């Protein structure tokens, strides 16, 4: 562990804030128990040290925690600008050398204010290589890295450019937004910026490298060649004592020190550069300032997560993708890992299994263990993904080159690779390649679950699945003994099925560990029979195999069947073994999701408790007091249970709550409650005796009931929760998939979800589900064409398939653009894709939709596509990186001008347009003229050159950190119980733990930042909330994607918090960016955007930009009427607010009209007695009287206006002022649910409109404004 494991210490600027700057373990007390007092003490435990340096400045101060390791202190030191030059040194205290791997608290006599001396060490070859890499990075001499995995512009962040534009705008600019403009793909491309200042032309290894033997004896390590900005070339020797300029030239070798005046030498290369290049110090200073302009989070290197690759990238000629010459780029492999590349080879399996065996008694142990495992999974996923790409590109020699291509296996970098296809016929009866592909995906999820459960004594190989250009490649760690030749009659598998299900093994050594696993996964112990009818009692599914490794560890393999099959689906679609027809479901691997099993268990538990209570009630009618007690427990028991299992927590929580239940009602014995399912029913098991048949029948009934629950409860509940806004409305395929999975619903039920979508709001859900069906169908179709295609021809294939699907409006007969010279190189290549036509592709997609989702697409589905959104979904699913341009999907580019919605009179309502015209409009809206250079005479939407790159889609099996989640939950819980101090300490603790365990840049950390920001905002800690929300946005942009649904949500939340702390202009910039993202992710009119538009309008009212705010209210209403219908209650609430906004904008006539509409809806929907109706009525009367008064006064007002030379008094405020009341009060935004339409007195408003009060007076904060019952920012769930 020479290198620090993650990056918290890279934040020197933020040390004071959340202890980010302090490297690890700052907040866990030495006894390792996180008691409440400790949390307090740990904060005080930081103390200062003085470090004496050998060169200028001679000393620096750092803050440390006694829990830190010394090597973490080293890392903190070298990240301070004063100590950049050191990399090879040791620390001394009181003349004694300190070991790098002990805790600071273990160093004798080291305490607050102690003095430590930094002593430079002699270099060795490895240290010299590390030093050269470090200095190249520091001085900006390293060009773009060689990278085969992450793609173009990985981990890019747009946050800085969104923020900078906001500061210098006035109210009119801040509120200006083209609601009807088509989506601009360019929004996702970062702005071009000036290049970083150059400090040195190049630092490379010299052609004279490496030193010959006789000079290695003298301490020569490397030879470098440095070209300075002045254009001078220096040959430099790296010696054990440091670096010096030598006498060599390009043709003459003489590595001895040069004489004066050019004979410079120094211990650090950085110092040497300062000596040989006069301009270096100044340009290095400029470089540091240039780097500091950006948010540090936006520039950090990612260590623990794979950065998100954007699906739209700038053209290869853009300065953002500039390719610079750098001879050392290809030498970096040697610099990093030495001559024979052994520094980086790792025994992955041994590392993983020993990490599992690390102690986990104290909190400190757990933190160290989880951090180690998290880093290990990140490194492994990276290595496995790189290897998988090489395998897919045919760069790795198979271990069995004589077998068919799907059956070939590979080992590269100590990772074992195989294809997710049925190469050896294991899955013939289950559905061949399709079944094998699904099994690998389920296996990764199974391994992740097992890793999360963390059962002692049970080991699993780390598994990663990589989808790349239609191929699915599985990378696993090599289990010791898996390749061992076995004796005849000896099985390689000790538990579970061997070679199909013909032979079954049941080694007793595995039973206890497998029993623990099955208990956690709700799997029932059950009998299975081999081909001779012999019975075996297995703890797990017969498909789940146990293997005794040669290292003596018990490994569990093949975790794709940890839940039962979805029987009802199989029966409905009679997926029989053996013969296949084209429209049959492609495989029999239709398992239920573990989340569903958990839901069914909860439901059964609640039923059981209620039944038990009823039984006890019968018994104890005599004793009234006991009856009371049982009533109380009736309320308590189910609720404790439900709460613990709603968060997808590990199962311990549900067991503890059962015990709680048992205590509250001491006669209910929770241990009597049993719930487990047999995963092997309906999979060809043949019981022998009658008793066995009965048992199997009972097991089958349980599974059948679970499947019924999925169909009759889970799916309808999911649709209904979206309908009544209990769930945020999904934005794209990914968020839809996540929500369905969380509810235990498999994606094969998309067709069923579509059939339940009726009513205005749900039509949007229906469209989204249809889009997902089409995307997934296209993914499968494209996969078949791409799977065996030579890599250089894949761009042509992808472009042609996209033209057939999305570009047929522009060119209905696209031809594939294949480079003839490439075609000639691959005579065996199957170029079937070239014959695909738009009609043919549609038929294939329709067939896939019927096969996989049992859904028949309407005959004109291809005319109703949202082109850009569908393109985005496909790109994300296939890993495409396309060149950003205004894609032309249709031929009538002139239609671009006519797509704006007609607006009538004052209010921006769209004239009630019918569905059809809207669909047409959607189609034309995306079409905008674009410059398409194409070699073909007729234009096409995509050319092969548009496909810049394809990145792999990676699924890994990394578990989440349990301890940081526990701290977060604990903090939430304490705050709910009003223990604010303890709660906040726990939240801070959880933040530190998240950052330590995952590293700063990780999707889980973004989610933690977001949750914490929300809690802090509710606690009125506004600055902390804004800071955390800002971090959430940047980390999310870089790890999840600049246009992911989560990033959009974080932008909206950040906007609310920034507005809450008084900066509404910046808040509006974030809102507008979010709306731009919405147009790309979802298209126009997303149901949750109504709340966002409404919030923005309220922000504008706080800025006293009344005219502008009215425009946003009108827009919110227009969207609401299109989504929810004109007569809906949300529309009425918005009408109410719009009427007020119009009144504020001196449009009393229009205000009256809106209020009347609002009153009519309330009257019709809620009846005359409802408060809302009454309130609207009062307003209506006042506005009517007022209209009369205003009409009289109109003439005077007109004269007054002309005298002042101003048309709109309200606009005047908007432009000029509102100094006084511009402090924002977000209460209006935060509860748009309340019933009372408006708390401000009507008289105030009318006075304001009539102009009695000074125009500058701000509108008072209104406690409860009615608004659509949608959640603000759809809660950061």
VENSULNOR-V716816 format. One record per residue. N is the residue number from 0. OMEGA is omega in whole degrees, 0 to 359 (999 if undefined). Layout:
N:OMEGA, N:OMEGA
This chain:
0:183, 1:186, 2:180, 3:192, 4:179, 5:199, 6:182, 7:184, 8:181, 9:184, 10:185, 11:186, 12:190, 13:190, 14:186, 15:193, 16:187, 17:181, 18:180, 19:188, 20:181, 21:176, 22:192, 23:166, 24:181, 25:195, 26:177, 27:188, 28:192, 29:178, 30:172, 31:180, 32:184, 33:179, 34:186, 35:182, 36:184, 37:183, 38:179, 39:184, 40:186, 41:179, 42:183, 43:190, 44:179, 45:176, 46:185, 47:171, 48:174, 49:179, 50:177, 51:183, 52:179, 53:182, 54:178, 55:339, 56:191, 57:173, 58:177, 59:180, 60:175, 61:175, 62:179, 63:173, 64:183, 65:182, 66:184, 67:170, 68:182, 69:181, 70:176, 71:175, 72:177, 73:182, 74:181, 75:183, 76:188, 77:177, 78:175, 79:184, 80:183, 81:186, 82:180, 83:192, 84:186, 85:168, 86:184, 87:185, 88:169, 89:182, 90:177, 91:176, 92:181, 93:176, 94:181, 95:177, 96:180, 97:176, 98:184, 99:189, 100:174, 101:175, 102:180, 103:183, 104:182, 105:180, 106:188, 107:174, 108:182, 109:180, 110:180, 111:177, 112:181, 113:180, 114:181, 115:180, 116:176, 117:184, 118:181, 119:179, 120:169, 121:180, 122:159, 123:188, 124:182, 125:180, 126:181, 127:179, 128:180, 129:182, 130:181, 131:180, 132:183, 133:182, 134:177, 135:179, 136:185, 137:187, 138:176, 139:181, 140:180, 141:180, 142:176, 143:184, 144:171, 145:181, 146:182, 147:192, 148:199, 149:175, 150:184, 151:178, 152:181, 153:175, 154:182, 155:179, 156:180, 157:192, 158:184, 159:183, 160:178, 161:185, 162:189, 163:183, 164:191, 165:193, 166:191, 167:178, 168:172, 169:186, 170:184, 171:179, 172:183, 173:185, 174:185, 175:178, 176:179, 177:185, 178:187, 179:180, 180:179, 181:180, 182:179, 183:179, 184:184, 185:179, 186:186, 187:183, 188:180, 189:181, 190:177, 191:181, 192:181, 193:182, 194:180, 195:179, 196:180, 197:182, 198:184, 199:183, 200:175, 201:172, 202:184, 203:172, 204:182, 205:176, 206:181, 207:183, 208:356, 209:182, 210:175, 211:188, 212:187, 213:179, 214:174, 215:177, 216:183, 217:177, 218:174, 219:185, 220:181, 221:168, 222:183, 223:176, 224:184, 225:174, 226:184, 227:179, 228:179, 229:179, 230:179, 231:175, 232:178, 233:171, 234:186, 235:175, 236:171, 237:188, 238:179, 239:182, 240:181, 241:184, 242:176, 243:178, 244:182, 245:187, 246:184, 247:168, 248:182, 249:184, 250:185, 251:183, 252:175, 253:190, 254:180, 255:185, 256:179, 257:178, 258:176, 259:0, 260:186, 261:186, 262:180, 263:173, 264:180, 265:178, 266:182, 267:179, 268:181, 269:180, 270:181, 271:180, 272:180, 273:183, 274:188, 275:183, 276:183, 277:186, 278:190, 279:186, 280:182, 281:184, 282:178, 283:177, 284:179, 285:182, 286:181, 287:179, 288:180, 289:181, 290:183, 291:181, 292:183, 293:173, 294:183, 295:181, 296:185, 297:185, 298:181, 299:171, 300:178, 301:179, 302:189, 303:179, 304:176, 305:184, 306:180, 307:178, 308:182, 309:181, 310:174, 311:181, 312:180, 313:182, 314:184, 315:181, 316:182, 317:179, 318:181, 319:182, 320:186, 321:179, 322:186, 323:178, 324:178, 325:187, 326:184, 327:183, 328:182, 329:179, 330:186, 331:178, 332:179, 333:182, 334:184, 335:190, 336:171, 337:187, 338:186, 339:170, 340:182, 341:181, 342:188, 343:178, 344:184, 345:175, 346:189, 347:186, 348:182, 349:180, 350:182, 351:186, 352:178, 353:177, 354:178, 355:184, 356:178, 357:181, 358:176, 359:182, 360:185, 361:179, 362:180, 363:178, 364:184, 365:181, 366:182, 367:184, 368:182, 369:180, 370:181, 371:182, 372:181, 373:180, 374:182, 375:179, 376:181, 377:180, 378:184, 379:180, 380:180, 381:182, 382:183, 383:181, 384:178, 385:180, 386:183, 387:180, 388:179, 389:178, 390:182, 391:182, 392:177, 393:182, 394:184, 395:180, 396:180, 397:177, 398:182, 399:189, 400:185, 401:185, 402:181, 403:190, 404:179, 405:183, 406:184, 407:177, 408:187, 409:167, 410:180, 411:178, 412:180, 413:173, 414:182, 415:184, 416:171, 417:181, 418:176, 419:179, 420:187, 421:186, 422:185, 423:173, 424:178, 425:189, 426:185, 427:184, 428:185, 429:181, 430:171, 431:185, 432:181, 433:181, 434:182, 435:181, 436:180, 437:183, 438:181, 439:179, 440:179, 441:182, 442:179, 443:179, 444:179, 445:180, 446:180, 447:179, 448:181, 449:178, 450:181, 451:181, 452:172, 453:183, 454:181, 455:174, 456:178, 457:185, 458:177, 459:177, 460:176, 461:187, 462:175, 463:176, 464:182, 465:175, 466:185, 467:177, 468:175, 469:178, 470:172, 471:184, 472:181, 473:177, 474:179, 475:173, 476:185, 477:179, 478:184, 479:178, 480:185, 481:180, 482:185, 483:175, 484:181, 485:174, 486:174, 487:179, 488:178, 489:182, 490:174, 491:183, 492:182, 493:183, 494:180, 495:187, 496:176, 497:177, 498:185, 499:179, 500:185, 501:183, 502:179, 503:177, 504:179, 505:180, 506:186, 507:183, 508:185, 509:189, 510:185, 511:182, 512:179, 513:180, 514:179, 515:181, 516:184, 517:180, 518:181, 519:184, 520:180, 521:177, 522:186, 523:173, 524:188, 525:179, 526:168, 527:185, 528:177, 529:188, 530:179, 531:179, 532:179, 533:187, 534:173, 535:175, 536:182, 537:177, 538:186, 539:178, 540:181, 541:180, 542:181, 543:190, 544:175, 545:180, 546:177, 547:182, 548:178, 549:175, 550:177, 551:179, 552:178, 553:181, 554:174, 555:183, 556:174, 557:183, 558:183, 559:179, 560:179, 561:176, 562:183, 563:175, 564:176, 565:190, 566:186, 567:180, 568:182, 569:183, 570:181, 571:185, 572:185, 573:178, 574:184, 575:175, 576:175, 577:193, 578:185, 579:164, 580:193, 581:186, 582:179, 583:177, 584:194, 585:183, 586:180, 587:184, 588:184, 589:181, 590:174, 591:179, 592:179, 593:180, 594:181, 595:180, 596:179, 597:180, 598:181, 599:180, 600:180, 601:182, 602:180, 603:182, 604:180, 605:179, 606:185, 607:181, 608:181, 609:180, 610:180, 611:182, 612:179, 613:181, 614:181, 615:180, 616:179, 617:185, 618:194, 619:178, 620:183, 621:188, 622:186, 623:184, 624:183, 625:179, 626:178, 627:183, 628:184, 629:177, 630:182, 631:184, 632:178, 633:178, 634:189, 635:194, 636:184, 637:187, 638:180, 639:183, 640:184, 641:187, 642:188, 643:186, 644:180, 645:173, 646:183, 647:186, 648:170, 649:193, 650:179, 651:187, 652:184, 653:179, 654:180, 655:183, 656:176, 657:180, 658:179, 659:180, 660:183, 661:179, 662:186, 663:181, 664:197, 665:181, 666:173, 667:181, 668:186, 669:183, 670:179, 671:182, 672:180, 673:170, 674:176, 675:181, 676:178, 677:186, 678:185, 679:177, 680:179, 681:177, 682:170, 683:176, 684:181, 685:179, 686:185, 687:185, 688:180, 689:182, 690:180, 691:180, 692:179, 693:181, 694:181, 695:180, 696:179, 697:178, 698:181, 699:181, 700:179, 701:182, 702:179, 703:179, 704:178, 705:179, 706:179, 707:180, 708:180, 709:185, 710:190, 711:180, 712:190, 713:185, 714:178, 715:179, 716:181, 717:182, 718:183, 719:180, 720:177, 721:182, 722:184, 723:176, 724:174, 725:175, 726:173, 727:185, 728:183, 729:185, 730:184, 731:184, 732:184, 733:183, 734:177, 735:181, 736:182, 737:183, 738:181, 739:180, 740:181, 741:178, 742:177, 743:183, 744:178, 745:182, 746:179, 747:179, 748:179, 749:180, 750:180, 751:178, 752:180, 753:185, 754:181, 755:186, 756:175, 757:181, 758:193, 759:185, 760:186, 761:176, 762:178, 763:179, 764:180, 765:180, 766:181, 767:179, 768:178, 769:180, 770:180, 771:178, 772:182, 773:181, 774:183, 775:178, 776:180, 777:180, 778:181, 779:181, 780:182, 781:181, 782:182, 783:179, 784:187, 785:196, 786:185, 787:184, 788:176, 789:187, 790:184, 791:181, 792:186, 793:181, 794:180, 795:181, 796:183, 797:182, 798:182, 799:180, 800:179, 801:178, 802:180, 803:184, 804:191, 805:187, 806:185, 807:176, 808:181, 809:183, 810:189, 811:178, 812:182, 813:174, 814:182, 815:182, 816:183, 817:179, 818:186, 819:183, 820:178, 821:182, 822:181, 823:182, 824:184, 825:183, 826:183, 827:187, 828:179, 829:185, 830:183, 831:185, 832:183, 833:181, 834:183, 835:174, 836:178, 837:182, 838:182, 839:181, 840:179, 841:180, 842:180, 843:181, 844:179, 845:181, 846:179, 847:181, 848:179, 849:183, 850:191, 851:185, 852:182, 853:184, 854:179, 855:180, 856:178, 857:188, 858:182, 859:182, 860:185, 861:176, 862:184, 863:185, 864:165, 865:193, 866:186, 867:182, 868:180, 869:179, 870:180, 871:181, 872:182, 873:181, 874:182, 875:182, 876:182, 877:180, 878:182, 879:168, 880:186, 881:177, 882:184, 883:172, 884:176, 885:185, 886:180, 887:185, 888:183, 889:185, 890:185, 891:182, 892:179, 893:182, 894:180, 895:185, 896:189, 897:187, 898:184, 899:185, 900:178, 901:178, 902:184, 903:172, 904:188, 905:189, 906:185, 907:179, 908:173, 909:176, 910:187, 911:182, 912:184, 913:183, 914:189, 915:185, 916:182, 917:179, 918:180, 919:184, 920:181, 921:184, 922:185, 923:188, 924:182, 925:184, 926:174, 927:188, 928:179, 929:183, 930:180, 931:177, 932:183, 933:182, 934:181, 935:183, 936:180, 937:186, 938:172, 939:183, 940:183, 941:172, 942:180, 943:181, 944:178, 945:179, 946:187, 947:186, 948:172, 949:178, 950:179, 951:174, 952:190, 953:172, 954:182, 955:185, 956:183, 957:177, 958:175, 959:178, 960:183, 961:189, 962:181, 963:176, 964:181, 965:181, 966:181, 967:179, 968:180, 969:180, 970:178, 971:185, 972:181, 973:182, 974:178, 975:179, 976:177, 977:170, 978:192, 979:185, 980:180, 981:181, 982:182, 983:177, 984:180, 985:180, 986:179, 987:177, 988:184, 989:179, 990:180, 991:181, 992:179, 993:184, 994:181, 995:189, 996:184, 997:194, 998:187, 999:188, 1000:183, 1001:182, 1002:181, 1003:180, 1004:177, 1005:181, 1006:179, 1007:178, 1008:184, 1009:180, 1010:182, 1011:180, 1012:181, 1013:182, 1014:181, 1015:181, 1016:179, 1017:178, 1018:178, 1019:174, 1020:194, 1021:183, 1022:179, 1023:182, 1024:182, 1025:182, 1026:181, 1027:182, 1028:178, 1029:178, 1030:181, 1031:181, 1032:186, 1033:182, 1034:180, 1035:178, 1036:187, 1037:185, 1038:181, 1039:177, 1040:183, 1041:180, 1042:177, 1043:180, 1044:181, 1045:180, 1046:180, 1047:181, 1048:182, 1049:176, 1050:181, 1051:180, 1052:180, 1053:178, 1054:180, 1055:184, 1056:181, 1057:176, 1058:181, 1059:179, 1060:165, 1061:182, 1062:187, 1063:182, 1064:178, 1065:180, 1066:181, 1067:178, 1068:179, 1069:180, 1070:182, 1071:177, 1072:179, 1073:179, 1074:176, 1075:179, 1076:182, 1077:181, 1078:182, 1079:185, 1080:190, 1081:190, 1082:184, 1083:168, 1084:172, 1085:185, 1086:182, 1087:181, 1088:178, 1089:180, 1090:182, 1091:180, 1092:180, 1093:179, 1094:181, 1095:179, 1096:179, 1097:177, 1098:181, 1099:177, 1100:177, 1101:179, 1102:181, 1103:176, 1104:191, 1105:182, 1106:181, 1107:184, 1108:180, 1109:181, 1110:181, 1111:177, 1112:180, 1113:180, 1114:180, 1115:181, 1116:181, 1117:180, 1118:182, 1119:182, 1120:179, 1121:184, 1122:190, 1123:184, 1124:186, 1125:186, 1126:185, 1127:180, 1128:177, 1129:179, 1130:180, 1131:180, 1132:181, 1133:176, 1134:180, 1135:181, 1136:181, 1137:179, 1138:179, 1139:182, 1140:179, 1141:179, 1142:179, 1143:183, 1144:178, 1145:176, 1146:192, 1147:182, 1148:181, 1149:181, 1150:181, 1151:181, 1152:182, 1153:183, 1154:179, 1155:178, 1156:183, 1157:181, 1158:182, 1159:181, 1160:180, 1161:182, 1162:184, 1163:187, 1164:189, 1165:181, 1166:187, 1167:187, 1168:185, 1169:180, 1170:182, 1171:182, 1172:182, 1173:181, 1174:181, 1175:182, 1176:179, 1177:180, 1178:183, 1179:180, 1180:182, 1181:183, 1182:180, 1183:179, 1184:185, 1185:182, 1186:180, 1187:181, 1188:184, 1189:180, 1190:180, 1191:189, 1192:188, 1193:186, 1194:181, 1195:184, 1196:182, 1197:181, 1198:183, 1199:182, 1200:184, 1201:179, 1202:183, 1203:180, 1204:182, 1205:182, 1206:185, 1207:177, 1208:184, 1209:181, 1210:180, 1211:179, 1212:184, 1213:183, 1214:194, 1215:195, 1216:189, 1217:176, 1218:191, 1219:193, 1220:186, 1221:177, 1222:189, 1223:178, 1224:191, 1225:181, 1226:181, 1227:182, 1228:194, 1229:177, 1230:177, 1231:182, 1232:193, 1233:186, 1234:187, 1235:183, 1236:182, 1237:186, 1238:184, 1239:183, 1240:185, 1241:183, 1242:180, 1243:187, 1244:184, 1245:176, 1246:183, 1247:184, 1248:184, 1249:176, 1250:178, 1251:181, 1252:180, 1253:185, 1254:186, 1255:188, 1256:183, 1257:175, 1258:182, 1259:175, 1260:177, 1261:187, 1262:184, 1263:174, 1264:179, 1265:178, 1266:183, 1267:184, 1268:174, 1269:186, 1270:178, 1271:177, 1272:179, 1273:182, 1274:189, 1275:185, 1276:999
